[in-house]
Amino acid sequence: MKQEQIPDQTEFVYGHYASVEALKGTQEINKVWLQTGLQDKIRNEVTQLAKKKGLVIQQAPKSKLDELTDGGNHQGVVLSVAAFNYATIDDLFENAKKHEAEPFFLILDGIEDPHNLGSILRTADAAGVHGIIIPKRRAVQLTATVAKISTGAIEHVPVARVTNLVNTVSELKDRGIWVFGTDMAGEDYRRWDAKGATALIIGNEGKGISPLLKKKVDSMLTIPMTGHVQSLNASVAASLLMYQGFSSRNPL
């Protein structure tokens, strides 16, 4: 039997929520795999959405889906998609304008764990972030794992990929954005007022924000801790800060 050839630029989205959001969104989808014998709500929803788009649906045994997802929790559904599309900085500003709000951006300086990026995307969608900016090198990119962990948020939060974060921050400041960073020494994040055009930088899981980028920051924020562990996971820290930004921008 001839082995199916899968293009090098193919990514896979899998799992119920991630697949449904991808089918509802604008991501280019090449093919849909459904687990043979799967008869449930997930299958029906995916089938209806796929048929609306005129997509090829292929039945496959669980072993095939396990292979495509490297053993991921695919829940019987896998989508073959083109490489994820990235936004531009202008797209992020347009997204804020569409929501009739001052820009609220997140800048990720060298986040390496796809689970962290996926979780950050999920929280960003919930907290009203208008876009995320990541570097092209030495950082995780948009992948199937990121899409899975984001549970569909990857379809709603535009991600811009840039060559140089320092230059990008300079551009944002020239366009009226106030830039905040995170550090052990800084203002208590609970006092942070994120009203107005704002960007927040979250640093690398181990190294934090790079020294050159720190020099571009307008103000530093810190998360006070009283426990024995004096550091937080990058996605947890980002979540706390994003929701403080949300609270200040949307007072009761």
C-alpha positions as CSV (number, residue, x, y, z in Angstrom):
1,M,0.0,0.0,0.0
2,K,1.3,3.4,-1.0
3,Q,2.0,5.6,2.1
4,E,0.2,8.9,2.1
5,Q,2.5,11.8,1.5
6,I,1.9,14.8,3.8
7,P,3.4,18.2,2.8
8,D,6.3,19.5,4.9
9,Q,4.4,22.7,5.7
10,T,1.4,20.9,7.1
11,E,0.4,21.3,10.7
12,F,-2.2,19.4,12.6
13,V,-5.0,20.8,14.8
14,Y,-6.7,18.1,16.9
15,G,-9.2,17.7,19.7
16,H,-12.9,18.8,19.8
17,Y,-12.7,22.5,20.7
18,A,-9.6,23.3,18.8
19,S,-10.9,21.6,15.7
20,V,-14.4,23.2,15.8
21,E,-12.9,26.7,16.2
22,A,-10.5,26.1,13.3
23,L,-13.4,24.9,11.1
24,K,-15.4,28.1,12.1
25,G,-12.4,30.3,11.5
26,T,-10.3,31.4,8.5
27,Q,-7.4,29.0,8.8
28,E,-6.8,27.1,5.5
29,I,-7.8,23.4,6.1
30,N,-6.7,20.7,3.8
31,K,-8.3,17.6,5.2
32,V,-10.3,16.2,8.1
33,W,-9.6,12.9,9.7
34,L,-12.3,11.2,11.8
35,Q,-11.7,8.1,13.9
36,T,-13.4,5.0,12.4
37,G,-16.5,4.1,14.3
38,L,-16.7,7.3,16.2
39,Q,-20.4,8.1,16.8
40,D,-21.1,11.1,19.0
41,K,-21.7,14.8,19.2
42,I,-18.1,15.6,18.3
43,R,-18.3,13.7,15.1
44,N,-21.6,15.2,14.0
45,E,-20.5,18.8,14.7
46,V,-17.2,18.4,12.9
47,T,-18.8,16.6,9.9
48,Q,-21.4,19.4,9.5
49,L,-18.8,22.2,9.6
50,A,-16.5,20.3,7.3
51,K,-19.2,19.7,4.7
52,K,-20.1,23.4,4.7
53,K,-16.6,24.2,3.7
54,G,-16.5,21.3,1.1
55,L,-13.6,19.6,2.9
56,V,-12.4,16.1,2.4
57,I,-13.3,13.8,5.3
58,Q,-11.4,10.6,5.8
59,Q,-12.1,7.8,8.1
60,A,-9.0,6.5,9.9
61,P,-8.3,4.1,12.7
62,K,-7.2,5.4,16.1
63,S,-3.7,4.3,15.5
64,K,-3.4,6.6,12.4
65,L,-4.7,9.6,14.4
66,D,-2.3,8.7,17.3
67,E,0.6,8.8,14.7
68,L,-0.5,12.1,13.2
69,T,-0.7,13.8,16.6
70,D,2.3,12.0,18.2
71,G,0.0,10.4,20.8
72,G,-1.9,13.6,21.5
73,N,-5.4,13.6,23.0
74,H,-7.2,14.0,19.6
75,Q,-10.6,12.8,20.7
76,G,-11.1,11.2,17.4
77,V,-10.7,14.2,15.2
78,V,-7.6,15.7,13.4
79,L,-7.4,18.5,10.9
80,S,-4.6,18.9,8.4
81,V,-4.0,22.7,8.0
82,A,-1.6,24.9,6.2
83,A,1.1,26.6,8.2
84,F,-0.5,29.0,10.6
85,N,-0.9,32.6,9.4
86,Y,0.7,35.4,11.2
87,A,-0.7,38.9,11.5
88,T,1.2,42.2,11.1
89,I,1.6,45.0,13.6
90,D,-1.0,47.0,11.6
91,D,-3.4,44.1,11.9
92,L,-3.2,44.3,15.7
93,F,-4.0,48.0,15.6
94,E,-6.9,47.3,13.3
95,N,-8.2,44.6,15.7
96,A,-8.2,47.1,18.5
97,K,-10.0,49.6,16.3
98,K,-12.6,47.0,15.3
99,H,-13.4,46.5,19.0
100,E,-13.5,50.3,19.5
101,A,-10.9,50.2,22.2
102,E,-7.4,51.5,22.9
103,P,-4.8,48.9,22.0
104,F,-4.0,46.3,24.6
105,F,-1.0,44.1,23.3
106,L,1.1,41.4,24.8
107,I,4.8,41.0,23.8
108,L,6.4,37.6,24.5
109,D,10.2,37.8,24.8
110,G,11.5,34.3,24.0
111,I,8.7,32.1,25.4
112,E,9.9,28.6,24.6
113,D,7.2,26.2,25.9
114,P,4.3,25.7,23.5
115,H,2.0,24.9,26.5
116,N,2.8,28.3,27.9
117,L,2.0,30.0,24.6
118,G,-1.2,28.1,24.2
119,S,-2.3,29.0,27.8
120,I,-1.4,32.6,27.2
121,L,-3.4,32.8,24.0
122,R,-6.4,31.3,25.9
123,T,-6.2,33.9,28.6
124,A,-5.5,36.7,26.2
125,D,-8.7,35.9,24.4
126,A,-10.7,36.0,27.7
127,A,-9.0,39.2,28.9
128,G,-9.6,41.3,25.8
129,V,-6.0,41.4,24.5
130,H,-6.0,42.7,20.9
131,G,-2.9,40.9,19.8
132,I,0.3,39.1,20.7
133,I,3.8,39.8,19.4
134,I,6.5,37.1,19.3
135,P,10.0,37.0,17.8
136,K,10.8,34.9,14.8
137,R,13.8,33.2,16.4
138,R,14.7,31.6,19.8
139,A,11.0,31.3,20.7
140,V,8.1,28.9,20.2
141,Q,6.0,29.6,17.1
142,L,2.4,28.7,16.3
143,T,2.2,25.0,16.2
144,A,-0.5,22.2,16.6
145,T,0.4,21.9,20.3
146,V,-0.1,25.6,20.8
147,A,-3.5,25.4,18.9
148,K,-4.6,22.5,21.0
149,I,-3.7,24.1,24.4
150,S,-5.4,27.4,23.3
151,T,-8.7,25.5,22.8
152,G,-9.5,27.6,19.8
153,A,-8.2,31.0,21.0
154,I,-5.6,30.9,18.3
155,E,-8.4,31.6,15.9
156,H,-9.4,34.8,17.7
157,V,-6.2,36.5,19.0
158,P,-3.9,37.7,16.1
159,V,-0.3,36.9,16.6
160,A,2.4,39.0,14.9
161,R,5.9,37.6,14.3
162,V,8.7,40.1,14.1
163,T,12.4,40.0,13.5
164,N,13.5,42.4,16.2
165,L,11.5,43.0,19.4
166,V,13.6,46.0,20.4
167,N,12.8,47.8,17.1
168,T,9.2,46.7,17.3
169,V,8.8,48.2,20.8
170,S,10.3,51.5,19.5
171,E,7.7,51.5,16.7
172,L,4.9,50.8,19.2
173,K,6.1,53.7,21.4
174,D,6.2,56.0,18.3
175,R,2.6,55.0,17.7
176,G,1.5,56.0,21.2
177,I,1.8,52.8,23.1
178,W,2.9,52.8,26.7
179,V,5.1,49.8,27.3
180,F,5.2,47.9,30.6
181,G,7.7,45.1,31.6
182,T,7.8,42.5,34.4
183,D,10.7,42.3,36.9
184,M,11.4,41.5,40.5
185,A,11.8,45.2,41.2
186,G,8.9,47.3,40.0
187,E,5.5,48.7,40.9
188,D,3.0,46.3,42.5
189,Y,1.0,45.0,39.6
190,R,-2.2,45.4,41.6
191,R,-1.8,49.2,41.2
192,W,-1.3,49.0,37.5
193,D,-3.7,51.1,35.5
194,A,-3.7,49.7,31.9
195,K,-6.1,52.3,30.5
196,G,-5.0,53.8,27.2
197,A,-2.8,52.3,24.6
198,T,-0.8,49.6,26.4
199,A,1.6,46.8,25.7
200,L,2.8,44.3,28.3
201,I,6.1,42.3,28.0
202,I,6.4,38.8,29.4
203,G,9.9,37.5,29.6
204,N,11.5,34.1,28.9
205,E,10.6,31.3,31.4
206,G,14.1,31.3,32.8
207,K,15.9,34.5,31.8
208,G,13.1,37.0,32.0
209,I,13.1,40.1,29.7
210,S,16.3,40.6,27.7
211,P,18.6,43.5,28.9
212,L,18.2,45.5,25.6
213,L,14.4,45.2,25.8
214,K,14.3,46.3,29.4
215,K,15.9,49.6,28.4
216,K,12.9,50.3,26.2
217,V,10.3,49.7,28.9
218,D,8.4,52.8,30.3
219,S,7.6,51.2,33.6
220,M,8.2,47.8,35.4
221,L,5.6,45.8,37.2
222,T,6.2,43.1,39.9
223,I,4.0,40.4,41.4
224,P,4.6,40.3,45.1
225,M,4.9,36.8,46.6
226,T,5.1,35.5,50.2
227,G,5.6,31.8,49.6
228,H,8.7,29.8,49.5
229,V,8.8,29.7,45.7
230,Q,9.7,33.1,44.5
231,S,8.8,32.7,40.8
232,L,5.7,31.8,38.7
233,N,5.2,29.9,35.5
234,A,5.2,32.4,32.6
235,S,1.6,31.7,31.6
236,V,0.4,32.1,35.2
237,A,2.3,35.4,35.6
238,A,0.9,36.6,32.3
239,S,-2.6,35.6,33.3
240,L,-2.4,37.6,36.6
241,L,-1.1,40.7,34.7
242,M,-3.6,40.4,31.8
243,Y,-6.5,40.3,34.2
244,Q,-5.2,43.2,36.2
245,G,-5.1,45.0,32.8
246,F,-8.6,43.9,32.1
247,S,-9.9,45.0,35.5
248,S,-8.4,48.5,35.2
249,R,-9.7,48.9,31.6
250,N,-13.2,47.6,32.6
251,P,-14.0,48.9,36.1
252,L,-17.1,47.7,37.9
